[in-house]
Every structure is written in C-alpha cells, then in structure tokens.
Amino acid sequence: MQGVIEKLTDKGFGFIKTEEHEKGIFFHATSLEGVEYDDLNEGDKVEFELTETPRGLNASNVQKAE
C-alpha cells in the first residue's frame, strides 16, 4: 500500500495518509525498513503493509517509495 507521511512526532511515531482511509494510519519507528526515523519528513511518499490491531490500523514494513 502507498501513502504520504501526514504527521511526525518527536516521540518516534507518526501517521500516514492514504486515499483509502480517512484517518491517518499509525506507525512507529520500529516498523521502518531501510530508513531511519530522523530521515523522514512530512509529505514523503512511503510504501507499507497494513496491519489490523485491537487499537486500529497500523503500518508495518514502512519504506520510502521510489
């Protein structure tokens, strides 16, 4: 799935915006692949896998899109 970094926090997590989902999809720095959290910027295009958890949707294996 693809999306855009909507918001980053100073606590090591953020949210990804997609066309398919109204709410931002949560991701944590530990779910990144091939990129460091500090190298991400709001507006960056990313690819990820969607995971459903009891708390809602989470992004895993988040990578910068080419």
N, C-alpha and C positions, 0 to 999 in steps of 0.2 A: 504494500500500500504506500501511497505517497502523500506528503503533506508539507506544510510550512511551519517553521518554529514560530509560534504565536507569542509565547512569553517564556522568559528565563528568570530564575530566581538566584539569589546569592546563597541558597541553601542546597544547591546541587540537583534541582529538579526543574521541570518546565512543562509546557503544554504545546501540543501540535494541533494545528488547524487543518481540517480536510474538508473537501466539498461534500462528503457523505455524512458527516457528523456535525451537529450544531454546537455541541460542547467540545472544548479542547480536550485532547487525549493526553493523559498524564504520562510522563516518562521521567525516569531517574537516571542520574549519571552512570549508575552501574549497568544500565541497559544499552549503553553505547558500544558500537563496534567500529574500530578503525578511526575513531575521532575522540579527542579529549573534550570534556565539557566546556572548558575555557576557550576552545576554538570555535564554538558555535555562536551564532548571532541570531537575533530575532529577524525573521524574514528568510533564513536559509531554507532551501528545499531539502527534504530528507525522505528516505525510504525506511520502512519499518514493518514489523509484524504486529498484528493486533491481537491482544490477549484479553479475555474477559475474566475479571476477578470479582469477588464479592463486593468490592468498593466501586466497581465500574470498569470502564475500558482503560487498558494500559498499553503503551507501545513498548515493544521489546526489539532487540537487534537493530537499534536505530543507527543509520548510516547517512552521511551526506549523499545527496543524489548528484549524479554527474550531469 
